[in-house]
Structure formats: C-alpha cells, structure tokens
Amino acid sequence: MRSKRRLRELMANKGTLPQETLTDILSRLPIKSLTRFQSVSKPFSALIKSPAFISAHLRRSSRHFSFFVRHSNPYGSDCSFLLNNNQISDVEVPLLGCLTRFPKIVGSCNGLVCLDISSCYARGFVLWNIARKQYSCLPSPRINDSRRPFWMVSPGFGFDRKKNDYKVVRIVSFGCEKDESPVVMAEVFSWRTFCWRVIEARIGACVTHEGQNGVVINGGLHWLANSAGKSGIQKFIVSFDLDTEEFRRIPIPDFPAGICVKIMGFKGSLALAFYPSKEVDVHSRHGRPGVADWIEFCVWGDDSDGADGKCWTKLSSIQLTTVGYPVGVANETGLIIKKLMEGQGAQFILFDPSNQNYRGMHICDASYSCDVHSYVESLVPVNGGGHDQAIEEELSEALDGHDIC
C-alpha cells in the first residue's frame, strides 16, 4: 500500500519535480518495485530504462551487497542457487529443464551473473540478471576440440571499465604427447558486440588448475597455473588484463606439498590464501596425523625489489580451533571461511585479515559444498549489443573505477 501511494504521489508531481529529484527518489527503490512502476507509466518506464537512471541505481545498490551461492550436497545430486540478502531464498534457474548438468557460476559482476551451462569443458554460457529475471544464451565459443582433444578449459567473467564492456574469457589447453608442450589458446566474448574473438595467449606452455574460474581483481582476471613441458613444473598466476586483453605471469611464493592456494581479491589488491589440503573426519577428532588448523593470507603489493616493483607480503594468518578452508570473499573486505566443527558439522566465519577480527555468519547449510560470490541488484541489461553506447558510458562513470564482483 505504501509503495502504491508513493507511486501515485510521484506520478501526480512528475511534471513539477526536477528530473534529478525524481531520479534520486526512484533510484532508492528495489528493482521489484521499479518493474511494477514501469508497467503503469510510460514516462516512468522511459526514465527507468535511461542510461542515467541505470547508473544512479547501480551506485546505490552497490553499497548493499548480498551473496549468490551455488549449493550442493557431497554427491552432487542435490544442487540449488541461493540468494542471501539478510534472509536466504532459493533462486529459480533459467533453462534448468533443458540442461544435462546443474550450472556452475563463472562469475558475478554488477548484477550480471555468468553461468557455465555445459556438461564439460565450458562450452556454453548464459548471462543472467537475477533481479530483472532476464537471461541471454551466448553464442557457442569458437575454439573447439575437432582437431585435438581438450586437456583443460578455464573460463572467467569480468567488467572492462575502460571499454565499458562485460567479457567472458576462455583459456583452453590442448592434450599433447608425453614429450610435447601443450598448446594454449584463448578467446574473449564481448557483451557489447555479442560475439567471440580468438586472441593471442602469450603465456607459454602451461595449464590452469582444474575446476577454477578466473578471479576478478583490479581490472584483471586471474587463474592459478602450472608450467608444463620440457621447462619443468613451476606454479604461478596467469593474469589477463580486461582492457588490453594481454596475458602475463605473476610469480607466487614457494609452498610445500600438501598446501592449497586460493586466489582472492582484498581491498583492490591481488591476494592469496594458503591452507592445508589434508582431509579430516568432520564428525570426530580422529583426523589424519599432522593436520594443521591455520590459514595464511598474502597480498601482492608495491615493493622496489620485487618483479615489476611488486612483491608478496604476508598480511596475516588465522589460527582455527579446528581445520577450515576459504570459500570466498565478502565484497573484497573479508575472507569467508568454512570451519569444520568437531561433532557439530560445519559453520561459516567472516575473517578480516587487516585487523584479525572474525565473527560467525550464516550463508547456507554449511554441511553442503558451496561456491560463494558477492552480488548486487542492478538494471544492467543482459545483452549490451542492442543498447545505446551511452548506457555503458554512464555505467563506467557510476562505478568510478570499481567493479562490484
């Protein structure tokens, strides 16, 4: 009733209210209300679809992020998408009845979610605006396995601030004989042109780690990788600049066997979380000998002695009372850790590496596996190719150098 009364007041005063005032009032409303407003007034519909309004709404909504979660049991037989915005709700998945496998989340950026809907090798993608209940199936990638088999395929999704474009990146490593070096190719999908382009992948003979997606940090996508072939095995980060579309390698600190590494973003910087990989029995204290209960956090920052004037610096470490591992980052300010509790299943905690503080948090059923992404509501359309260039320009100004991923 309140929203309907407010709508009548706004419509009655639309001719007298300045455009800036009207935009400011409407930009504070959730998308569900704005959708209803669009259906009852053509002038309101035109305003809400305008580039200036889309950017104004994104500026406000980006202050209030929530979590978008892929939730599955240990056997992969019970999967769902959850949206956690102070309360947990199931999200209906587009095209689910037509798919052979429950979709994976490639990334979430400024209200757009990229899904991998293929059965394997990241062959099919969908861009999805959950709040607007809109989705768009992307054309098939150009790189295929018709001539030689795939070895590993790693996708990523992010926002190119300078070109005002959302991009899906696909790195493909092909299988090879024992004494050969693997061939690596890459391609990019552009939201603006709505097509794929094959690009040069100057990263040498390497293979990205299985099952990971690119992590968006400061205008780039990042994957963990190993060198391959005759050069021996080295671990490093493959970084892709979303603006220049160039690849480079970033060295990572040495770490012993039995240690896992997870790439994360922390306050605009590239970060790594190191943690033990040994398994334990969640429901008892009888884990394998030597299981550690710590997570170490490092950031890639300025240093005159490092490569390109940068080096890795240990920011902090957290000592847990039991084993745990990182599952995501809360808006680049906190590390989300799944902590395995003896005899009590598991729980999530939010850890701030900058001040060592942590607190319990509820995202979903912690006994399930989960892939956690920050999410904001937005009016960004799923297909940028059919929209005026001004939309992207306004979005870039709205973000002011920060993508909400």
QUIVEN-V63717 format. One record per backbone hydrogen bond with DSSP energy under -0.5 kcal/mol. CO is the residue of the C=O (numbers start at 1). NH is the residue of the N-H. If there is no record, write none. Layout:
BEGIN
CO&NH, CO&NH
END
This chain:
BEGIN
1&5, 2&6, 3&7, 4&8, 5&9, 6&10, 7&11, 8&12, 9&13, 10&14, 11&14, 13&16, 13&17, 18&22, 19&23, 20&24, 21&25, 22&26, 23&27, 25&28, 26&29, 30&34, 31&35, 32&36, 33&37, 34&38, 35&39, 36&40, 37&40, 37&41, 41&45, 42&46, 43&47, 44&48, 45&49, 47&50, 50&54, 51&55, 52&56, 53&57, 54&58, 55&59, 56&60, 57&61, 58&62, 60&63, 61&64, 66&375, 67&69, 67&84, 68&373, 69&71, 69&82, 70&371, 71&80, 72&369, 73&76, 78&73, 80&71, 81&91, 82&69, 82&84, 83&85, 83&89, 84&67, 87&85, 89&83, 91&81, 93&96, 95&98, 96&99, 104&106, 104&116, 107&114, 109&112, 112&109, 113&115, 113&128, 114&106, 114&107, 115&117, 115&126, 116&104, 120&123, 123&141, 124&117, 124&118, 125&138, 126&115, 127&136, 128&113, 128&130, 129&133, 129&134, 130&133, 134&129, 136&127, 149&175, 152&173, 154&171, 155&214, 156&169, 158&167, 159&161, 160&164, 160&165, 165&160, 166&191, 167&158, 168&189, 169&156, 170&172, 170&187, 171&154, 172&185, 173&151, 173&152, 177&180, 183&174, 185&172, 186&199, 187&170, 188&197, 189&168, 190&194, 190&195, 191&384, 191&385, 195&190, 197&188, 199&186, 200&202, 201&203, 204&206, 205&228, 207&226, 209&212, 214&216, 215&222, 217&220, 219&242, 220&217, 221&240, 222&215, 223&238, 224&209, 225&236, 226&207, 229&232, 232&234, 234&227, 235&252, 236&225, 237&239, 237&250, 238&223, 239&248, 240&221, 240&242, 241&245, 246&241, 248&239, 250&237, 256&259, 258&277, 260&275, 262&273, 264&271, 266&269, 269&266, 270&300, 271&264, 272&298, 273&262, 274&296, 275&260, 279&288, 280&282, 281&284, 282&343, 285&287, 288&291, 293&320, 294&276, 295&318, 296&274, 297&315, 297&316, 298&272, 299&301, 299&313, 301&311, 303&306, 306&309, 307&310, 309&303, 311&301, 313&299, 313&315, 316&297, 318&295, 318&320, 323&340, 325&338, 327&372, 328&336, 329&331, 330&333, 330&334, 332&267, 334&330, 334&336, 335&337, 335&351, 336&327, 336&328, 337&339, 337&349, 338&325, 338&340, 339&341, 339&347, 341&344, 341&345, 344&346, 345&341, 347&339, 348&361, 349&337, 349&351, 350&359, 351&335, 351&353, 352&355, 352&356, 352&357, 357&352, 359&350, 361&348, 361&363, 364&363, 364&366, 365&368, 369&72, 370&372, 371&70, 373&68, 375&66, 382&384, 384&387, 388&391, 388&392, 389&393, 390&394, 391&395, 392&396, 393&397, 394&398, 395&399, 396&400, 396&401, 399&402, 403&405, 404&110
END
